[in-house]
Amino acid sequence: MSNKLIAISLMLVLMWPLTAGDKRSVERYNGPTKDLTTLRSINGVGTGLYVIGSDADYDAVLTENNAMAASTNFGVGRGTADTLQYVPADGAWNGQFIQSPGDAMLVMYQMPADAIIKGLNVPVYEWGTGEQQMTVSLHAVSYPMAADGTTYPSSAVDGAGWIGGYDMDATGAMTISGTTYSAGGTASVCQATGAVVAGAMDPLGTEDGSGPAGVPAKGLIWPDGFSAAVLTPDANPAQADNWMATADLGTEPTVSAGDWVGILFEFTGAGGGDDEATGFYYDEGAGVVDPWVFAKFYAGCGGTSGNGGWHIRHWMVHTQLAVELTSDRAPVFGEMTALPTTLSTGERALDVHVTDDNPSGEAAGVSTVTMSYQLDSLTATVNSVNLSLTDGTNEDGTWSGVMPGAAAGTTVYWSVTAYDNNANAVSTAMKSYFVYLATTDQLIFDNSAALYGNPLYAPYLYYGWGLNPFDYWSKDYGNVTDELFANYSVVFDRSADGANFNSDAVANPWYQSGDKVYIAEGDEWLGTRYGWPSAPMTMESGSFARHLGVDVYHPDINGASSAISRMVPNPDDALGAVMDDYLDSNVVTMYVDSSAADTSAWDTTYTYASSVLDYDPNYDPGHSNWLDGVDPHAGAHGAYWAYPGAIDSLGNHPADAVLQPVAVYSQHGSGSRGGLVAFDQMSLYARVYNDTGSVTYSHWVGPEDYYSDLPGGLVKGIMDWAAATVSVDDEVIAAPETFSLKGNYPNPFNPSTKIMFTLGMENDVTVSVYSILGEEIATLHSGRMIPGAHSIRWNGLTDSGYNVASGVYFYQVNVAGQVKTGKMMLLK
């Protein structure tokens, strides 16, 4: 997809945002990788459900990633008072998962015991604009059962989790209530392919309940009176509890152990205004719940499958049920030892805290706790380890055991099941860890939160779309070690908005051993190591930062964490020049004079405009701006600069600001090469501002080769530059062939073509165009270029800006005196 701005009579801006329409800046599909938790159905009630007593604390922490602590102090004077909710793996909810008018969300709970539902809570993270109203109801849901009596598979989720809706029309729009439900196998209208999941049926329930007008009747158990339960901004402010007592709007529903109950909140307001979507607290469900417990209804063709209707999602959205338990229930899991990916092939200790009570008044207590595991496959033999009570009592105690060791390269799938003395059972969701095995000589150290929650995005968006030459080590596995680094010659340290670990004790001696490559990236990489001094700090001789090219550290030149910073690529640097050339003429406007009746007489002209480079991490991927300045030491290269301070409302940088380097790279005396990009590459945008400060063009230029005509990112650029090093005495040796000319495409062409070539080493390159008479009419590039594949676009213009006529033209690529020529034809 081209990033060019096309205008025919009227200027049209085409944007292809990567962000999906459910969350502001943070929603991504968390697809499977070798270390992500694999889920499957597990028998037993209360799976993945935490029951929090009425004496738990509540603490709202309004930060970017942890907007609300996952606990509450709500109580309504119940007999055995419990609040049912899902608890994120990190103990706090993020904001925000959004929905628009006509959409609905459904959060489902399986009852751990017979119970009376006393109340429910649906906190709002942020209200949208316009007319806002959420209608809330409780349903005896059919989910997770399909029409054939089986449960939906865990693979039926997100894009593959379309489970239909009512009365699909010719546009693909569906309704949440209606006459005809789209059965499993119903073909998509919105998409050329795709169908409703096999066995799909209305997740709200199979039988009609009675209640207020406008509330979906399927499975309805509350409210059962004449008044609907609604939330509005005035009565229910954002970032606060929105508890409703069920007795206020009908009878208190009675449910049985094992029943599934869903909290439905439907956007019934008209919306409107600049940003009508309303957001809720959310977090990752993988590894916490099994089966999935959240579904979203999309009124139009905006669901994750591209269709309207219900979609099972892998997220959790924060709601709570206040219940009075009236019968015995299964034990409840508390803290449990984390078992992340490990380098060790030895045994691993596991401790889990388990409690048990019996609201019926009979005897309580845990009888058995068992850890089950399988190696490499969920169809492999199931092995079991009995845990022993090592602390406390069988009603409130810690159970311990040992997971046997496994060979490197093994994936271990495991879960824990606890039984009480009445044979009630509860199991954790299936978890997994990988016994680490190096498969290549390149490593990503994901030293910050995984990009959009998915490890696959780091190589794709920092290195090359669809390319992944790396092994993966997450901060969640712990800091890097000598044992780990011994496997690798190339390391990319992705620290994004903050390095979780300081890796210098391992990385520095490894780097100094010679012939290594280390690229660090992130606007707090230096802050993690040196803090945030009030004055510029010179890096000590021998420090890892200095080895990577940093002479002086200038902390937080951004001015404010919410700032947008103006960057400028260094046109005299081989890596900076690539982006500089791109920004110089990347906004193309095509004008068509269509006044003539004869279409063959229509005249097409092009104009080319430049754009500026903005660093805007608050917009994408959604973290604060803590941009650092980094002066390169003598012999190091400075690729990008930035103006200290924020751009103003007109899009201008501070008038008195002096450009400050923000990305450096250097070769070490040992032959190692590396660099520091002191910002998050994901957050770069090419933009055009008008006189009033409005953005008239904005295009994401952070990733490498996501669109075919982007200049490429610094991470891969530094890696390509480093790949030319083949000796330890700072000499760069050329490949056997200095460069290779790959031709131009398309050919013939109209209106533009790309001249493609590869370089074996960094060198001076000139690309020129000649007429058939041998006259040089255009110089497309003149300057240093890094090793790797390159393409230079020619738009049929001379250096003077004139359109050339149809005909044959020649191009020459001159690399340090070595010249190769190609022929191309322009057809108009």
N, C-alpha and C positions, 0 to 999 in steps of 0.2 A: 504494500500500500504506500502510495507516495505521500510525502509530507508537504507537498506544495499546495499553495493556496490558489484555487482555480476560480476565475470569475467569468461568466458568460452573460453579457448584458448586465447582470446583477452579480456582485461578488458573493460567492458561496464559500463558507468555511466548513470543511469536513473534519470532524474529530473522531478518533477511535479510542476512547478511554479504556484502559485495562481494568479499572475498578468496576466491579459489578454493582448493581443497584440496590443492594441490601444494607450495606454499611458504608459510612463515610470514610473513605481512604484506607480501610483495613480489611475488607472482605476478600478472601481468596479461597479457592478450593484446596483443601489440605489433602492432596492426593497421596497415594501410598509410596513410600520409599522403603529401603531395606530396614530402617530402624523405627519407622512410625508404628504405633500400636495397631495391631491387626485385631479386628473385632469379630466375634461370632456370637450366636445366641447361646445363653447359658440358662439352664433350668434353675428355678428358685425365685422366690418373691423378693421384692425390694432391691433388685439388682442395681448397683450403682447409686443407690439412694442414701443420702445422709439425713439422719433425723436429729435435729438440733433442739435441745431443751429450751424452755422459756427463760432460763437464766443466762443464755449466751449473750455476748457483747455485740454491740452494733457500732461500726466505725466507718463513716463515709470518707473515703480518701479520693479526692477529686484530682487525680493525675491522669496523664494521657493513657497509660496502659492499665492502671488499676483504679477504676473510678469508684468502686464501692467494695468494701470488705464483705465477704460472704458469711455474714452472721446477723442475728437479729435479737432484739430483746422484747419482741411482741408477745403478749399473752392476753387471753380473754377469759380467765377464770375457769379453765377446763379441768376435768378430773385428772387424767394423765395428759399433761399439756405437752404437745410436740408440734414443731413447725417443720414441715417437709419442704426441702429445697435441694437443688443440685449445687454442689460446691466445686468450683473450678480447681484445676490441679494446682494452681499457684495461690489459691485462697482468696482471690479477688476478681471482681467482675470488670470487664472493659466496657467502654462506651464508644460506639453505639451501633446497634443493629436496627435498621430503619424500615418503616413501611409507609405506603402512600394511600390516598383514598381508594377504597375498594379492596385493599389487601387485608389479610388477617393473619394472626399468629396463633399457634396452638402448642402449648407446653403440657406434656403428659406425665403422670405419676402412677406407679403401681403401688397399691395400698399394702403396707407391710403387715397390717392386721385389720380386723373389723374396726370401723371408725365412724365417728360423726364429724362432718366437715363444718367447722365453726366459722371459718373466715378465709379470705384469700387476699393476696397482696400482689399488685402489678406496678412496680415502680417505673416511672418514665425518666429516661436520661435527659432528653431534650425535646420539647414540643416544637413542632413546625409552625409555619405561618398560615394565615387564613383561618377558616372555620375548622376547629379541631374537636373531635369527639371520638372516644374509643368505647365501644359497647362490649361489656365483659359478661361471660357466662361460663357455667360448668357443664361438662358433658360426660356421660358414660361412654367413652370412645370405643370404637371397634379396633382401633390400632393397638398393638402392632399386628393384629391378625388380618390376613387377606381373606378374600371371599372363599377360598378353598380350605380354610381352616388352618393353614400354615402361617408362620410369621414371615413378614417381609425379610428378605436377605439383607445383610449389612451392606452389600454392594448396591442396593437400591437406595441411592442417596444423591443429593445435589442434582447434577445433570442427568443422572440415571435414576432419579427418585421421583419422577412425575407420576402421581397416583390419581390424576384426573380432577373432575369437577362436574357441575351440572350445566346442561343445555348449551354446549359449545356451539357458537354461531360461525358464520362464514369467515369471520376475521380471526377466529381462534379464541375469542373472549369466552370466559366461563363465569358462572355464578356459584356462590357458596351454598345456596339453597335453590331447589328447583324441581323439575319433573324427571328428567332423564339424566342419570349419572353415566359418565363415560367409563364403560367397562374396560378391564384389562385388554390390551391389544388395540384399543381405539387409536387410529392413525392421527398423526399431528396435522393440523391445519397451518399452524404458524411456521413449521419447518418442512423441508422437502422430505425428510426422513424422520423416524422416531415414532414411538407409540407409548401409550400408557402402560405402566408396569403390570405384568401378568397378575391376575387376581385382585386388582385394585378395587376398592370400594370406599364409600364416604368414611373418612377417618373419624368423623364426629359421632357416629353410632349407626345402629341399624333400626332402632325404633324411635318413633316420634314422642317427644315429651310435650308438656303444655307449659306455656309461659307467655311473656309479653310479645306483642306484635313486633315484627322486624328482627327477632332473635331466632337464629337457626334452630329448628325443632328437633333435628336428628340427635338422639342421645341426650337431649336437654334434661338436666336434673336441677338446675338453678340458674336464674330466679324462676320460681314457679307461680309468681303472682302476676299482677297487672303492670308493674313498673319495671323497666329495664335498668340494669346496673351500668352506669356510664362514668367515664373519666373525662374531665375537661381541664384546660390549663388554669382556669380561675379557681376551681374547687380542688384541683389535684396538681399542685406545682411540681415541676421537674426536680429530680434529685432528692426525692423524699419518699417515704413509704406511702402507699395508697391502699391501706387495709380496708376491707369491706366485711362486715359481719353478715353471714348468710341469713340470720334471723331477721334482719332489717328488711329483706326483700323476698320473703317467702319462708319456707321451712328449711331446717338444717338437714342437708342430705345425709343419708345413712348408706355406707358402702361396706363391702366385705373384703376380707383379706384376698389379695391377688387381683382385685378389680383394677382396671385402668381408668383414671379420671383425667380429663383434659381441661385446662384453663384456656378459653378462647377469648382473644381480644381483637375485635374487628374495627377497622378504621371506617366509621360511619359518618364522619364529618365530610364537608365538601372540599376542605383544603383551600388552596389558592395562595397567592402571594409568591414571594421570591423562592422560598424553600419550604414547601408544604409537608415534607416527610417528617415523621416523628420517630425518634430513636429510643431504643431500650437497651438495658444492660445485657451483655452477651459474653460468651467465652467458648473455647474449644470443647467439644464433647468427646473426642476420641480419647480413649483410655479412662474416661470417667463414667460413661453411660453405655449400656448395652442391653437392649437395642437402642437405636437413636430415639430421642425423646422430644424432638422439636420438628414441627412442620410449618411451612408458610404457604398461604394462599395468595396467588397473584391473579388480579382481575384480568389483565391482558397478557400479551405474549412476552412477558418480562421475566418469567421464571428461569431458573438455572438450566433448564432443558431447552429454553427458548419458547416455552409454551405457557399458557395460563393455567390456573388451577392449583391444586395442592402439590407441594414438593416436600419430600422428606429431606431435612437438612442435617448436616453433621455438627451444627452448633448447639449450644444451650442458651436460652434466654431466661433471664432472672425473674422468676415468680416464686411465690410461696403459698403453701396450704396450711392453715391452722386446723388441727384435728384433735379430737378426743378419742384415744384408742380404747377399745372396749374388749379386746381379746388378746391372746398371746401373739407375739410377733417373733420374727427371726432375729438373731443377733445383729448388732450394728458394728461396722468397722470404724475405727478411728485412725490414728497415725499408722503409717506403714512404711517400711524401708523402701526407698527408691532403688531400683535396679536398672540403671541406664547402661548404654553401650560401654563395654569394658575391654581393656587390653589383656586382662588376666584370663587365663584358661582354668583357674582354680575354683574352689568352692566359694559360694557367696552366702553370707549370713542374711537372714530375713527375720525381722521382728514386726509384729502387727498387734495393735491394741484392739481388743474386742470387748464389747459390753453386751449384757443381756438383761432384760427385765420381763415382767409378765403382767400387763395391765389387768388381766382377769383375776389377779390375786393369788394364783397358784404358784408353785415353785418355779424359780428362774435359774438360769445358769447355762454357760457354754459347756458342751460335752466334748466336742471334737473340732479341731481346726486342721485342715489339710491343704497342702500346696500341691497342685497338679501342674505338670509341665510336659511339653512336646518339643521335639527337636526338628527344626527346619520346615515343618509342615503341620497344619492343623488336622491332617489325616493320619499323622504318625501315631505310634503307640503312646498312650497316655500313661505317664509315670506319676507316682504320688509320694509325697513326703509328709509324715505326720508331724505337726508342730507340738511343742510342749509348753505348758504354762510355766513361765519363768519369773513372773512378778505379778502381785495382786491376787485377785480371786477369780473364780470362774464367772462371776457376774461383772467384774470390771478388772481386766488383767491383760498382761502382755504375753503373747505366745511366740515362741522362737523356733527356728529350724535352719537347715542348711541346704541350699540349692547345689547339687553336684556340679563339678566343673564340666566344661565342654571345650571342644577343639576350636581353634581359630577359624573364623568363617561360618560359625554356627549361629543360627537364629533360634533363640529360646522363647517359646510362647508359654506363659504361665498365668495362673489365677489362684486365688485362695477361696476356700469354702469353709464356712463355720456353721455348725449345727448346735442347737440348744437341746436341753434334756427332754423336750417334747417333739424332737425331730424336725423342727422348723429350721430351714436352711437359707443361707444367703451367700452369694458368690460375687467376687469382684468382677469387673469387666476383664476380658482377656488382655493381658499386657505382653510386651515382647522386649527383648534386648538382643543386641548383636555382639558376639565375641569377635572383636575387631580383627580384620584381615586386610592388609594393604594390597591394592590391586593395580596401582599405578604409582608414578613417582611424583604426582602433583596432589596437593591437599588444600582443601578449603577449611580453614579454622573459623567456623561461624561463631564469632566471639561476642555477638549481640543476639537479640531475639531474632529468630528465623524470619526472613523477609516474607511478609504476609502469612506467616505461620507455616510456610512450606519450604523445606530445605532445597527443593528443586529450583526455586526461583533464584537462588544466589548465583549458581553458575550460568543460568540462562540470561539473567539480566545484568550481570556485571562482566561476563566474559563473552558469551555469544549465544543468541537465541537457538535453542535446540542442541547446543554443544555442552558437553559435560566431561572434560578430561580429568576430573578431580575425584579423589576420595573425600569423604565428609566427616568432620569432627565438630560436634556441637559443644557450646559452652555447658550444655546440660549434662555432658559426660564428664565434666571437670576440666581443669587446665591441661595444656599440652605437656608432654614429658619428653625426655631424651629418647626413651624407647620408641615413642611415636614418631618423632622427627627423624630417627635413623632410617626410616623407610622412604624419605622424600628428599627431592632436590629443589622442588618449587612449592612455596606456601603462599596462599592468599589469606591474609588476616582481615576478615570482614568485621569491623567494629561499629559501622553505621553510626548510631546515635549514642554510643558508649561502649567501651570495651569492658567486658565482664571480668577478664583476667589480664594481668600483666604477664606476658609470656617471655620477657627479655632474658630471664635466667636460663631459659632453654634455647630461645631463638638466637641470641647474640653469639654464643660460642659455636652453635651450628652454622651460622652465617659466616663466621670468621674462618671456619674450616675450609672454605673455598668452593667455588663453582656452584653456588647456591643462588636461588632467586626468592626474594621475600617482598611482597607488596602488601603494605598496610593501608587500610582505608577506613575513614570515619572521623567525625568532627570532635570526638572526645578521646581519640587514641592517646594523644599526649597528655590530656588531663588525667587519665587513669594512672599515668606514670609519675607525673610531676605536679599534679594539682593545678591550681589556677592562680599563679603568682600575679601580683598587681603590676609588675613591670616585665618587659620582655626578658626571657631566660635563655642564656647561651648554653647549648648542649655540651657536656663534657666530652673531652677526647676519649674515645673508646666506648661511648654509650651507643646503644643500638640505634637510637634516633639519628645520631650523627652518621653512623654507618649507612643509613638509608638516605642521607643527603641533607639533613636538617642542621643548620648552624644556629639559628635563633628561633625560639618558640614565642609567638605572640598569641596569648590566650584570648579566645572569645572576641574576635574583632567584629562579630555580627551586630553588636549594639543591643539587641534584644532577642529573646528566645523566639519571639513571634515574627522576627524580621524576614524579609526577602532580601537577599544579598545579590548585588550585581557582580558578575564575574566577567573576566576578559581573558581569553586564551592568548598565550604569548606567541605572537606571529613569527618570532625569530627562533622558536624552539620546534624541533621536529614533530613532537606530539601536539603541541599547542597550535601549530600552523594548520593541522588538519581541521580542527574545529574552527579556527579563524576563517579559513577559506569557505567552510560550510555556511557560517553565519553571514558572510559577506553578500551572498546572493541566493539564499535558500527560499525566500518568499517570492513565488512566481505568480503573476497575475496574467491571465489570458483574456483578451478582449476580442469579441467577435462582432464585426459590423454586419448585422443581419438586415440592413435596410433594403437591400436589393431582393427582388422577387426570385431571381435566379440564384439558387444556393451555391452554384459554382463560382459566383462572383463575390461571395462573402469574403471579407478580408479579416485575417487573424493576425493580431500583433501581441507581443509579449513584453512585459516589463519585469524587471528584477529588482528586488529590494532586500535590504539587510535586516537582520533582527539582532536583538541583544540576548545575552545569556544570563538567566536568573537562577539562583539557588534558592529553592522554595521547599524545604523539607516538611513544613507544616502541612502543605497541600498533598504531598506524596513523598514518602510513604506514610506520613502522619506523625512525625516527631519534631522536637524543638530544633531550632537553629542555634548551634554553638560553634560556628565556624572559627577555625584557628588559622592564624598566619604562620608561615614557615619559610624563613629566609634560607635559600640554599647555600651551602658552604662552597668555597672555591673548588671548582671542578665538578660540582653537581649541576643539574639542570632544573630550571623552573618552568613547568609546563603551563600552569594557569595562575592568574592573578585574581584578586577581588578587591573591591573598594570597602574599607571599613565602614561600619554603620549600615543602616537600612535604606532601601530606596523609599522615596516619598510617595505621596498620593498621586503624583503625576508620572511615576515610574522613573524618577531621576535619582541618581546616587548623590550623596552629600557633595556639595560643590568644592569643599576644601579637602576632600578625602584623597589620599595618595595610594596608588595601587600597591597591594601587598601580595607576595607570592603565597599560594595556598596548596600547591602540589609540586613535589620535588622528586627527583630520581637520580641515582648515582651508582657508579661502579666502585667496589671496594678493592683494595690492593690484593686481596686473596683471589680475585676473579669473580667474586659474588656480585650480583647486581640486584638492586631493589629500589624501593621508593615509598613515599608516604603521600597519599591523597587525603588531605586533612578536611574532607567533607564527604557526604554520602552521594556517590555518583548517581544514585537513583533519582535525585531531586533536581536535575538540571532541565531547564525548559528554554527553548528559543521563543522569544516573544516580541511582539510589536505593540507599542503603546501609541494612542492618538494624543492630541493636544490636551484632552481633558483627563488623561491618565487611565482611560479604559483600555483593556487589552483587546486588540482586534485580531490577534493571531497568537496562538500558544501551541507549541509542539514539543512533546517529550523527546529529549535527546540524550537521556541518561544511558540507555542500554547500548550494547554493541550489536549492530546489525539487526535490530528488531524490525526496522524498516530497511528496505534495500538501499536507500540513499543516505543513510545516516553516516556521520564521520567516524563513529566508533568511540568506545569508552577508554578512559585512561588505564583501567586495570589491565585490559588486554593489550593496550598500547605499550605499557611498560613491560609486560611479559614478552611481547614480540620483539621489543628492543633488546631485552635481556637474552633472548634466544640466540642472538648473534655472537655471544661470548663463547669462545672455545679454548681459551688459554688463561693462565693465571697471572700473566704479566701485562694485563690491561691492553692487550692488542686484540683487535677485532679482525677475524680472518673471513674473507669473502667466501661465499659458496662457490662451487666450481663454475657456475654461470652467474654473472652478476645480476642479470635480470632476465625475465621472460615476458615477451609480448603476447597477450592472449587474444588480441583483436578487439573489435568494437561490436556493441549490440545495443539496439537493433541495427541492421544494415541490409537494405536501405533503411533510412530513418526519416521521421518527421514528427515532432519538431526537434528532438534531441537524441543523442546517443551517448553511450558510455565507452570510453577507451580503457581497456583493462590490461593490467600487467602485474607482475610480482617481482619483488626485490629480495635478493639474498642477504643484503646487509643495508644498514643505514647509509644513505648517500645523497649527493646533489642530483636532483631530477628536474628536467625541463620537458614539458609537453607542449608541442606547437602544432598548428594547423596551417597547411599550405594549399594554395589554389592549384589548378591543373597546370598553370604557367610557372609554378615554382615560387610564387610570391607568398611570403609569410603573412597571414592575415589575422592570426590570433595566437596568443601565448596563454595556455590554459593553466599552467603551473610552472613555477620556478622557485626551487628551494629544497630544503632537506626533507627527506621522507624516510620513515622507519621500515624495517624489513616486514615482508608479508604481502598480502594481496591488496591491490589498490584499483580504484576506478575513478576516472576523471570525466566529468560530463561536459559535452559541447552542445550548446543550444542553437547553433547556426548563426551566431553573431560574430562580427569582427571585433578587434580590440577597440574600434571607434564606436561600437554599438549598432552597426548597421546589419540588417538581415541579408545574408548571402542568397544568391539565386540557386535554383535547383542545379544539380550536377555532381561531378566527381571531385572529391577533395582528398588530400593526403595528410596523415598525421605522423609526427615523429616523436619518439620517446628517447631522450638523451640522458643516459645515466653515466655520469663521470666520463664523458667522451665516447661511450659506447652507444651507438645510435641504431634504432630499429624503426622501420616505417610500415605503415598500413594504409589501405585505401578504403574509403567510405563514400556512400552516395546519399545525397539529400534529395528527396522527392517531395514536391509541393503540389 
